[in-house]
């Protein structure tokens, strides 16, 4: 598996999780 691809997926998941948390916080 491409490392950069895996890193991007991980980053996207973290951003999505943070965005979801921020929405619930508001």
mmCIF file as Biopython writes it, N, C-alpha, C and O atoms, coordinates in Angstrom:
data_model
#
loop_
_atom_site.group_PDB
_atom_site.id
_atom_site.type_symbol
_atom_site.label_atom_id
_atom_site.label_alt_id
_atom_site.label_comp_id
_atom_site.label_asym_id
_atom_site.label_entity_id
_atom_site.label_seq_id
_atom_site.pdbx_PDB_ins_code
_atom_site.Cartn_x
_atom_site.Cartn_y
_atom_site.Cartn_z
_atom_site.occupancy
_atom_site.B_iso_or_equiv
_atom_site.auth_seq_id
_atom_site.auth_asym_id
_atom_site.pdbx_PDB_model_num
ATOM 1   N N  . UNK A ? 1  ? 0.851   -1.202 0.000  1.0 0.0 1  A 1 
ATOM 2   C CA . UNK A ? 1  ? 0.000   0.000  0.000  1.0 0.0 1  A 1 
ATOM 3   C C  . UNK A ? 1  ? 0.882   1.246  0.000  1.0 0.0 1  A 1 
ATOM 4   O O  . UNK A ? 1  ? 1.959   1.257  0.596  1.0 0.0 1  A 1 
ATOM 5   N N  . UNK A ? 2  ? 0.420   2.275  -0.664 1.0 0.0 2  A 1 
ATOM 6   C CA . UNK A ? 2  ? 1.192   3.516  -0.728 1.0 0.0 2  A 1 
ATOM 7   C C  . UNK A ? 2  ? 1.116   4.226  0.613  1.0 0.0 2  A 1 
ATOM 8   O O  . UNK A ? 2  ? 0.028   4.452  1.143  1.0 0.0 2  A 1 
ATOM 9   N N  . UNK A ? 3  ? 2.272   4.575  1.157  1.0 0.0 3  A 1 
ATOM 10  C CA . UNK A ? 3  ? 2.327   5.212  2.471  1.0 0.0 3  A 1 
ATOM 11  C C  . UNK A ? 3  ? 1.630   6.567  2.451  1.0 0.0 3  A 1 
ATOM 12  O O  . UNK A ? 3  ? 0.900   6.905  3.382  1.0 0.0 3  A 1 
ATOM 13  N N  . UNK A ? 4  ? 1.850   7.337  1.403  1.0 0.0 4  A 1 
ATOM 14  C CA . UNK A ? 4  ? 1.232   8.671  1.315  1.0 0.0 4  A 1 
ATOM 15  C C  . UNK A ? 4  ? -0.288  8.549  1.268  1.0 0.0 4  A 1 
ATOM 16  O O  . UNK A ? 4  ? -1.006  9.381  1.823  1.0 0.0 4  A 1 
ATOM 17  N N  . UNK A ? 5  ? -0.767  7.501  0.596  1.0 0.0 5  A 1 
ATOM 18  C CA . UNK A ? 5  ? -2.210  7.288  0.513  1.0 0.0 5  A 1 
ATOM 19  C C  . UNK A ? 5  ? -2.767  6.971  1.903  1.0 0.0 5  A 1 
ATOM 20  O O  . UNK A ? 5  ? -3.805  7.493  2.310  1.0 0.0 5  A 1 
ATOM 21  N N  . UNK A ? 6  ? -2.051  6.106  2.615  1.0 0.0 6  A 1 
ATOM 22  C CA . UNK A ? 6  ? -2.484  5.729  3.956  1.0 0.0 6  A 1 
ATOM 23  C C  . UNK A ? 6  ? -2.468  6.942  4.874  1.0 0.0 6  A 1 
ATOM 24  O O  . UNK A ? 6  ? -3.373  7.122  5.689  1.0 0.0 6  A 1 
ATOM 25  N N  . UNK A ? 7  ? -1.447  7.768  4.743  1.0 0.0 7  A 1 
ATOM 26  C CA . UNK A ? 7  ? -1.332  8.969  5.572  1.0 0.0 7  A 1 
ATOM 27  C C  . UNK A ? 7  ? -2.482  9.924  5.270  1.0 0.0 7  A 1 
ATOM 28  O O  . UNK A ? 7  ? -3.040  10.541 6.177  1.0 0.0 7  A 1 
ATOM 29  N N  . UNK A ? 8  ? -2.830  10.041 3.992  1.0 0.0 8  A 1 
ATOM 30  C CA . UNK A ? 8  ? -3.921  10.937 3.600  1.0 0.0 8  A 1 
ATOM 31  C C  . UNK A ? 8  ? -5.237  10.437 4.190  1.0 0.0 8  A 1 
ATOM 32  O O  . UNK A ? 8  ? -6.032  11.228 4.698  1.0 0.0 8  A 1 
ATOM 33  N N  . UNK A ? 9  ? -5.464  9.141  4.124  1.0 0.0 9  A 1 
ATOM 34  C CA . UNK A ? 9  ? -6.693  8.577  4.663  1.0 0.0 9  A 1 
ATOM 35  C C  . UNK A ? 9  ? -6.781  8.833  6.164  1.0 0.0 9  A 1 
ATOM 36  O O  . UNK A ? 9  ? -7.842  9.178  6.684  1.0 0.0 9  A 1 
ATOM 37  N N  . UNK A ? 10 ? -5.659  8.661  6.850  1.0 0.0 10 A 1 
ATOM 38  C CA . UNK A ? 10 ? -5.627  8.877  8.295  1.0 0.0 10 A 1 
ATOM 39  C C  . UNK A ? 10 ? -5.918  10.332 8.612  1.0 0.0 10 A 1 
ATOM 40  O O  . UNK A ? 10 ? -6.680  10.635 9.530  1.0 0.0 10 A 1 
ATOM 41  N N  . UNK A ? 11 ? -5.307  11.236 7.847  1.0 0.0 11 A 1 
ATOM 42  C CA . UNK A ? 11 ? -5.506  12.673 8.067  1.0 0.0 11 A 1 
ATOM 43  C C  . UNK A ? 11 ? -6.965  13.044 7.803  1.0 0.0 11 A 1 
ATOM 44  O O  . UNK A ? 11 ? -7.561  13.821 8.547  1.0 0.0 11 A 1 
ATOM 45  N N  . UNK A ? 12 ? -7.533  12.477 6.732  1.0 0.0 12 A 1 
ATOM 46  C CA . UNK A ? 12 ? -8.933  12.781 6.393  1.0 0.0 12 A 1 
ATOM 47  C C  . UNK A ? 12 ? -9.864  12.307 7.509  1.0 0.0 12 A 1 
ATOM 48  O O  . UNK A ? 12 ? -10.833 12.985 7.853  1.0 0.0 12 A 1 
ATOM 49  N N  . UNK A ? 13 ? -9.557  11.135 8.068  1.0 0.0 13 A 1 
ATOM 50  C CA . UNK A ? 13 ? -10.401 10.608 9.147  1.0 0.0 13 A 1 
ATOM 51  C C  . UNK A ? 13 ? -10.311 11.507 10.366 1.0 0.0 13 A 1 
ATOM 52  O O  . UNK A ? 13 ? -11.317 11.773 11.024 1.0 0.0 13 A 1 
ATOM 53  N N  . UNK A ? 14 ? -9.096  11.979 10.669 1.0 0.0 14 A 1 
ATOM 54  C CA . UNK A ? 14 ? -8.917  12.850 11.833 1.0 0.0 14 A 1 
ATOM 55  C C  . UNK A ? 14 ? -9.661  14.164 11.624 1.0 0.0 14 A 1 
ATOM 56  O O  . UNK A ? 14 ? -10.329 14.657 12.533 1.0 0.0 14 A 1 
ATOM 57  N N  . UNK A ? 15 ? -9.544  14.727 10.424 1.0 0.0 15 A 1 
ATOM 58  C CA . UNK A ? 15 ? -10.215 15.994 10.117 1.0 0.0 15 A 1 
ATOM 59  C C  . UNK A ? 15 ? -11.728 15.801 10.194 1.0 0.0 15 A 1 
ATOM 60  O O  . UNK A ? 15 ? -12.440 16.642 10.743 1.0 0.0 15 A 1 
ATOM 61  N N  . UNK A ? 16 ? -12.207 14.705 9.650  1.0 0.0 16 A 1 
ATOM 62  C CA . UNK A ? 16 ? -13.644 14.435 9.674  1.0 0.0 16 A 1 
ATOM 63  C C  . UNK A ? 16 ? -14.127 14.312 11.110 1.0 0.0 16 A 1 
ATOM 64  O O  . UNK A ? 16 ? -15.187 14.827 11.465 1.0 0.0 16 A 1 
ATOM 65  N N  . UNK A ? 17 ? -13.335 13.623 11.940 1.0 0.0 17 A 1 
ATOM 66  C CA . UNK A ? 17 ? -13.709 13.427 13.339 1.0 0.0 17 A 1 
ATOM 67  C C  . UNK A ? 17 ? -13.724 14.769 14.071 1.0 0.0 17 A 1 
ATOM 68  O O  . UNK A ? 17 ? -14.631 15.047 14.855 1.0 0.0 17 A 1 
ATOM 69  N N  . UNK A ? 18 ? -12.708 15.599 13.806 1.0 0.0 18 A 1 
ATOM 70  C CA . UNK A ? 18 ? -12.637 16.909 14.451 1.0 0.0 18 A 1 
ATOM 71  C C  . UNK A ? 18 ? -13.798 17.779 13.999 1.0 0.0 18 A 1 
ATOM 72  O O  . UNK A ? 18 ? -14.391 18.496 14.806 1.0 0.0 18 A 1 
ATOM 73  N N  . UNK A ? 19 ? -14.124 17.719 12.723 1.0 0.0 19 A 1 
ATOM 74  C CA . UNK A ? 19 ? -15.228 18.529 12.192 1.0 0.0 19 A 1 
ATOM 75  C C  . UNK A ? 19 ? -16.547 18.096 12.828 1.0 0.0 19 A 1 
ATOM 76  O O  . UNK A ? 19 ? -17.377 18.929 13.192 1.0 0.0 19 A 1 
ATOM 77  N N  . UNK A ? 20 ? -16.725 16.803 12.954 1.0 0.0 20 A 1 
ATOM 78  C CA . UNK A ? 20 ? -17.958 16.277 13.553 1.0 0.0 20 A 1 
ATOM 79  C C  . UNK A ? 20 ? -18.055 16.711 15.003 1.0 0.0 20 A 1 
ATOM 80  O O  . UNK A ? 20 ? -19.124 17.107 15.467 1.0 0.0 20 A 1 
ATOM 81  N N  . UNK A ? 21 ? -16.930 16.636 15.728 1.0 0.0 21 A 1 
ATOM 82  C CA . UNK A ? 21 ? -16.908 17.034 17.140 1.0 0.0 21 A 1 
ATOM 83  C C  . UNK A ? 21 ? -17.227 18.516 17.267 1.0 0.0 21 A 1 
ATOM 84  O O  . UNK A ? 21 ? -17.967 18.922 18.163 1.0 0.0 21 A 1 
ATOM 85  N N  . UNK A ? 22 ? -16.671 19.322 16.372 1.0 0.0 22 A 1 
ATOM 86  C CA . UNK A ? 22 ? -16.901 20.769 16.407 1.0 0.0 22 A 1 
ATOM 87  C C  . UNK A ? 22 ? -18.378 21.077 16.168 1.0 0.0 22 A 1 
ATOM 88  O O  . UNK A ? 22 ? -18.946 21.957 16.814 1.0 0.0 22 A 1 
ATOM 89  N N  . UNK A ? 23 ? -18.990 20.357 15.247 1.0 0.0 23 A 1 
ATOM 90  C CA . UNK A ? 23 ? -20.407 20.592 14.948 1.0 0.0 23 A 1 
ATOM 91  C C  . UNK A ? 23 ? -21.271 20.238 16.164 1.0 0.0 23 A 1 
ATOM 92  O O  . UNK A ? 23 ? -22.214 20.955 16.496 1.0 0.0 23 A 1 
ATOM 93  N N  . UNK A ? 24 ? -20.938 19.130 16.819 1.0 0.0 24 A 1 
ATOM 94  C CA . UNK A ? 24 ? -21.705 18.718 17.992 1.0 0.0 24 A 1 
ATOM 95  C C  . UNK A ? 24 ? -21.474 19.682 19.146 1.0 0.0 24 A 1 
ATOM 96  O O  . UNK A ? 24 ? -22.371 19.912 19.957 1.0 0.0 24 A 1 
ATOM 97  N N  . UNK A ? 25 ? -20.270 20.247 19.220 1.0 0.0 25 A 1 
ATOM 98  C CA . UNK A ? 25 ? -19.947 21.193 20.293 1.0 0.0 25 A 1 
ATOM 99  C C  . UNK A ? 25 ? -20.792 22.457 20.126 1.0 0.0 25 A 1 
ATOM 100 O O  . UNK A ? 25 ? -21.228 23.064 21.104 1.0 0.0 25 A 1 
ATOM 101 N N  . UNK A ? 26 ? -21.014 22.837 18.870 1.0 0.0 26 A 1 
ATOM 102 C CA . UNK A ? 26 ? -21.834 24.024 18.617 1.0 0.0 26 A 1 
ATOM 103 C C  . UNK A ? 26 ? -23.303 23.640 18.716 1.0 0.0 26 A 1 
ATOM 104 O O  . UNK A ? 26 ? -24.177 24.489 18.538 1.0 0.0 26 A 1 
#
